[in-house]
Amino acid sequence: MTTPQHSPLGQATVYLDQYDAALLFPIARAAKRVELGIQGALPFLGADMWSAFELSWLNLRGKPQVALARFTVPCESPNIIESKSFKLYLNSFNNTRFVDADAVKARLRADLSEAVWRDLQKDVVLSAVAPAPGAGAKAPPSIGVTLLLPELFDREPIYELDGLSLDRLDIECSHTTPAPELLRVVPGEAPVSEVLVSNLLKSNCPVTGQPDWASVQISYSGAPIDQERLLQYLVSFRNHNEFHEQCVERIFMDLWTRCKPTRLAVYARYTRRGGLDINPFRTSYAQALPANTRMARQ
């Protein structure tokens, strides 16, 4: 089973320190997307950008090596990876010997790609990327993997999200579960292109109930969105139980369907848990992914 309730979340765990790819636990994206009204071709592009701060292995002489790692998982993949299983998987490298960092990188890419693209043909959400009749089977793409070795650690910047802060607004907040009915545009105003940010996004793990904290950036073009109501909407996730990737897709779809912008991008950077942070990005149009640069809270 690949439902959240069957994952390692909330269960007693034995930490393995010898490499084991079977520790990775994929969870299908399809059910939550159907809940959001997404079937067939995806209405967005983007990726889930992960950062790992606790990666270590042994060289062939048994000496520990360390690195930071970044992973880019396309949103077209049928699965997300449950984060505790990801942590357990990375811990399994701790006493495993590799020839060099390139061998570690190759192993990470192969294992993670297999997990996120597992059961590709069974996922109706990916019908838009299935091979055309007669085209033959097409190997799914691999995920992006970057390792940052210690000699480059001091080049790591801290960067806050650009945009006009919604948190400046003095609002009354009375909703603690998602309230898309709050969203509206300002009637009679000329179209705008603007970038809005907030540090007040919070949701909860759907299995353990533990809090997930995030900052969010919303870039759009179209009729101006009522900023006070948008901030109330973001705050309404405060007691909501859903994975990071699912929350961002919910925000995107609520804005897309209720405010009808001509262009929209939603980017959230979640604080680290277990040495991992997850930073989903969804956009209605083709553009480069944001730089996966940590914020002060991460």
C-alpha positions as CSV (number, residue, x, y, z in Angstrom):
1,M,0.0,0.0,0.0
2,T,1.2,3.5,-0.8
3,T,-1.3,5.6,1.2
4,P,0.1,8.0,3.9
5,Q,-1.3,5.8,6.7
6,H,0.9,2.9,5.5
7,S,4.0,5.1,5.4
8,P,6.7,5.3,8.2
9,L,5.0,8.5,9.5
10,G,4.0,8.2,13.2
11,Q,5.5,4.7,13.5
12,A,8.3,3.5,15.6
13,T,11.4,3.4,13.4
14,V,14.6,1.4,13.2
15,Y,17.3,3.6,11.7
16,L,19.3,1.6,9.2
17,D,22.8,2.8,8.4
18,Q,23.5,0.5,5.4
19,Y,22.2,1.5,2.0
20,D,18.6,0.4,1.3
21,A,16.6,1.9,-1.5
22,A,13.5,0.0,-0.4
23,L,13.1,2.6,2.4
24,L,11.7,5.1,0.0
25,F,7.9,5.4,0.2
26,P,6.1,6.9,-2.8
27,I,2.6,8.3,-2.4
28,A,0.4,8.8,-5.5
29,R,-0.5,12.3,-6.4
30,A,-3.7,11.3,-8.2
31,A,-6.3,11.1,-5.4
32,K,-5.6,14.6,-4.1
33,R,-5.6,16.0,-7.6
34,V,-8.9,14.5,-8.4
35,E,-10.2,16.1,-5.1
36,L,-9.0,19.5,-6.5
37,G,-10.8,18.8,-9.9
38,I,-7.6,18.0,-11.8
39,Q,-8.1,15.1,-14.2
40,G,-6.3,14.6,-17.5
41,A,-3.7,17.2,-18.5
42,L,-2.3,19.2,-15.6
43,P,-3.2,22.9,-15.5
44,F,0.3,23.8,-14.3
45,L,4.0,23.1,-14.7
46,G,6.6,23.1,-12.0
47,A,8.5,20.9,-9.6
48,D,9.1,20.0,-5.9
49,M,12.5,21.3,-4.9
50,W,14.0,19.5,-1.9
51,S,17.1,20.4,0.1
52,A,18.9,17.8,2.3
53,F,21.2,19.0,5.0
54,E,22.0,15.6,6.6
55,L,23.8,13.5,3.9
56,S,26.9,11.5,4.7
57,W,28.6,8.3,3.4
58,L,32.0,6.6,3.7
59,N,34.8,6.7,1.1
60,L,36.6,3.5,0.2
61,R,38.9,3.8,3.2
62,G,36.0,4.2,5.6
63,K,36.4,8.0,6.1
64,P,33.1,9.9,6.5
65,Q,32.1,12.3,3.8
66,V,29.4,15.0,4.0
67,A,27.5,17.1,1.5
68,L,24.4,19.2,1.0
69,A,22.0,17.9,-1.6
70,R,19.3,19.4,-3.8
71,F,16.6,17.4,-5.6
72,T,14.2,18.5,-8.2
73,V,11.1,16.3,-8.7
74,P,8.9,17.3,-11.7
75,C,5.2,17.9,-10.8
76,E,4.3,15.6,-13.7
77,S,5.7,12.6,-11.8
78,P,2.9,10.3,-10.5
79,N,4.2,10.2,-7.0
80,I,5.6,12.3,-4.2
81,I,8.1,10.8,-1.7
82,E,7.0,10.7,1.9
83,S,9.6,12.8,3.7
84,K,10.3,10.6,6.7
85,S,11.0,7.7,4.3
86,F,13.3,10.0,2.4
87,K,15.1,10.8,5.7
88,L,15.5,7.1,6.5
89,Y,16.7,6.4,3.0
90,L,19.4,9.1,3.3
91,N,20.4,7.8,6.7
92,S,21.0,4.4,5.1
93,F,24.1,5.9,3.3
94,N,25.8,6.7,6.6
95,N,28.0,3.5,6.9
96,T,28.0,2.7,3.2
97,R,31.1,3.0,1.1
98,F,31.1,4.7,-2.3
99,V,33.9,5.4,-4.7
100,D,33.3,9.1,-4.8
101,A,30.6,11.8,-4.7
102,D,29.6,11.2,-8.3
103,A,28.7,7.6,-7.4
104,V,26.5,8.8,-4.5
105,K,24.9,11.3,-6.9
106,A,24.2,8.6,-9.5
107,R,22.7,6.3,-6.8
108,L,20.4,9.0,-5.5
109,R,19.2,9.9,-9.0
110,A,18.5,6.3,-9.9
111,D,16.6,5.4,-6.7
112,L,14.6,8.6,-6.4
113,S,13.7,8.6,-10.1
114,E,12.4,5.1,-9.8
115,A,10.3,6.0,-6.8
116,V,8.6,9.1,-8.1
117,W,7.9,7.6,-11.5
118,R,6.8,4.2,-10.2
119,D,3.5,2.9,-11.8
120,L,3.6,5.7,-14.4
121,Q,1.2,3.9,-16.7
122,K,-1.4,3.5,-13.9
123,D,-1.7,7.2,-13.1
124,V,-4.5,8.8,-15.1
125,V,-3.3,12.2,-14.1
126,L,-0.3,11.7,-16.4
127,S,-2.4,10.9,-19.5
128,A,-1.0,14.1,-21.1
129,V,2.5,12.8,-21.0
130,A,1.8,9.2,-22.0
131,P,3.3,8.1,-25.3
132,A,1.2,8.5,-28.4
133,P,-0.3,5.3,-30.0
134,G,2.4,3.5,-31.9
135,A,5.2,5.7,-30.4
136,G,6.5,2.9,-28.1
137,A,7.3,3.0,-24.5
138,K,9.1,6.1,-23.3
139,A,11.5,6.0,-20.3
140,P,10.4,8.5,-17.6
141,P,12.9,11.3,-17.0
142,S,15.2,11.2,-14.1
143,I,15.0,13.8,-11.3
144,G,17.6,16.5,-10.8
145,V,20.3,15.9,-8.2
146,T,23.0,18.3,-7.1
147,L,25.6,17.7,-4.4
148,L,27.3,20.6,-2.7
149,L,30.6,19.6,-1.1
150,P,32.1,21.2,2.0
151,E,34.5,23.5,0.2
152,L,31.5,25.3,-1.3
153,F,29.5,25.6,1.9
154,D,30.5,29.2,2.6
155,R,29.0,30.3,-0.7
156,E,25.5,29.4,0.4
157,P,23.4,32.5,0.6
158,I,20.2,33.2,2.6
159,Y,17.5,34.8,0.6
160,E,14.0,36.0,1.4
161,L,11.2,35.9,-1.2
162,D,10.7,39.0,-3.3
163,G,7.4,40.7,-3.4
164,L,4.9,43.0,-1.5
165,S,4.3,41.6,2.0
166,L,0.7,40.7,2.7
167,D,1.7,40.4,6.4
168,R,1.6,44.2,6.7
169,L,-2.2,44.1,6.6
170,D,-4.1,44.3,9.9
171,I,-6.8,41.7,9.3
172,E,-9.2,39.6,11.4
173,C,-8.7,35.9,11.0
174,S,-11.6,33.6,11.8
175,H,-11.0,30.6,9.4
176,T,-8.5,27.8,10.3
177,T,-9.4,25.4,7.5
178,P,-9.1,26.3,3.8
179,A,-11.7,28.9,2.9
180,P,-11.5,29.5,-0.9
181,E,-14.7,31.4,-0.8
182,L,-12.7,34.3,0.7
183,L,-10.9,34.8,-2.6
184,R,-12.1,37.5,-4.9
185,V,-10.8,40.2,-7.3
186,V,-11.3,43.9,-6.8
187,P,-14.2,44.9,-9.1
188,G,-13.7,47.6,-11.7
189,E,-9.9,47.8,-11.3
190,A,-7.5,47.7,-14.2
191,P,-5.4,44.5,-14.6
192,V,-2.1,44.3,-12.8
193,S,1.0,42.2,-12.6
194,E,2.2,41.8,-9.1
195,V,4.1,39.6,-6.7
196,L,2.7,39.0,-3.2
197,V,4.4,37.2,-0.3
198,S,3.5,36.0,3.2
199,N,5.4,34.2,6.0
200,L,2.1,33.1,7.7
201,L,1.4,29.9,5.8
202,K,1.0,26.9,8.2
203,S,-0.5,23.5,7.7
204,N,-0.2,20.1,9.4
205,C,1.1,16.7,8.5
206,P,-1.9,14.6,7.5
207,V,-0.7,11.6,9.5
208,T,1.0,12.9,12.6
209,G,-0.6,16.4,12.9
210,Q,2.8,18.0,13.4
211,P,3.0,21.6,12.2
212,D,4.5,22.6,8.8
213,W,5.6,26.2,8.5
214,A,6.2,28.0,5.3
215,S,6.6,31.3,3.4
216,V,4.7,31.6,0.1
217,Q,5.1,33.8,-3.0
218,I,2.2,34.4,-5.4
219,S,2.9,36.0,-8.8
220,Y,0.1,36.7,-11.1
221,S,-1.3,38.9,-13.9
222,G,-4.9,39.8,-14.2
223,A,-7.7,41.5,-12.3
224,P,-6.2,42.7,-8.9
225,I,-6.8,40.1,-6.1
226,D,-8.2,41.5,-2.9
227,Q,-5.1,41.3,-0.7
228,E,-6.8,41.3,2.7
229,R,-9.0,38.4,1.7
230,L,-6.0,36.6,0.1
231,L,-4.1,36.8,3.4
232,Q,-7.1,35.6,5.3
233,Y,-7.3,32.7,2.9
234,L,-3.6,31.8,3.4
235,V,-4.1,31.9,7.2
236,S,-7.1,29.6,6.8
237,F,-4.7,26.7,6.2
238,R,-3.5,26.9,9.8
239,N,-5.3,23.7,11.0
240,H,-5.4,22.0,7.6
241,N,-3.9,18.5,7.3
242,E,-2.2,18.0,4.0
243,F,1.3,17.4,2.5
244,H,3.3,20.4,1.3
245,E,3.0,19.6,-2.3
246,Q,-0.8,19.2,-2.0
247,C,-1.2,22.5,-0.2
248,V,0.6,24.4,-2.9
249,E,-1.5,22.8,-5.6
250,R,-4.7,23.6,-3.6
251,I,-3.7,27.3,-3.4
252,F,-2.9,27.4,-7.1
253,M,-6.2,25.8,-8.1
254,D,-8.3,28.0,-5.8
255,L,-6.7,31.2,-7.1
256,W,-6.8,29.9,-10.7
257,T,-10.5,29.0,-10.6
258,R,-11.8,31.8,-8.4
259,C,-9.7,34.8,-9.4
260,K,-9.1,33.7,-13.0
261,P,-5.7,35.4,-13.6
262,T,-4.1,35.2,-17.0
263,R,-0.9,34.1,-15.5
264,L,-0.2,32.5,-12.1
265,A,2.7,31.1,-10.1
266,V,2.7,29.8,-6.5
267,Y,5.9,29.0,-4.7
268,A,6.2,27.9,-1.1
269,R,9.3,27.3,1.0
270,Y,8.7,25.1,4.0
271,T,10.9,25.0,7.0
272,R,13.2,22.0,7.5
273,R,12.2,18.8,9.3
274,G,14.5,15.9,9.8
275,G,17.2,17.6,7.8
276,L,14.9,18.1,4.8
277,D,12.9,21.0,3.4
278,I,10.4,20.9,0.6
279,N,9.7,23.8,-1.7
280,P,6.9,23.3,-4.3
281,F,6.5,25.5,-7.3
282,R,3.5,25.6,-9.6
283,T,3.1,27.9,-12.6
284,S,0.5,28.3,-15.4
285,Y,3.1,29.1,-18.0
286,A,6.6,27.9,-19.0
287,Q,9.4,29.6,-17.0
288,A,12.6,28.7,-15.3
289,L,12.3,27.2,-11.8
290,P,13.2,29.6,-8.9
291,A,16.7,29.2,-7.5
292,N,16.5,26.7,-4.6
293,T,18.0,29.1,-2.1
294,R,17.3,28.8,1.6
295,M,15.5,31.4,3.6
296,A,16.5,32.5,7.1
297,R,13.8,30.2,8.7
298,Q,15.1,27.2,6.8
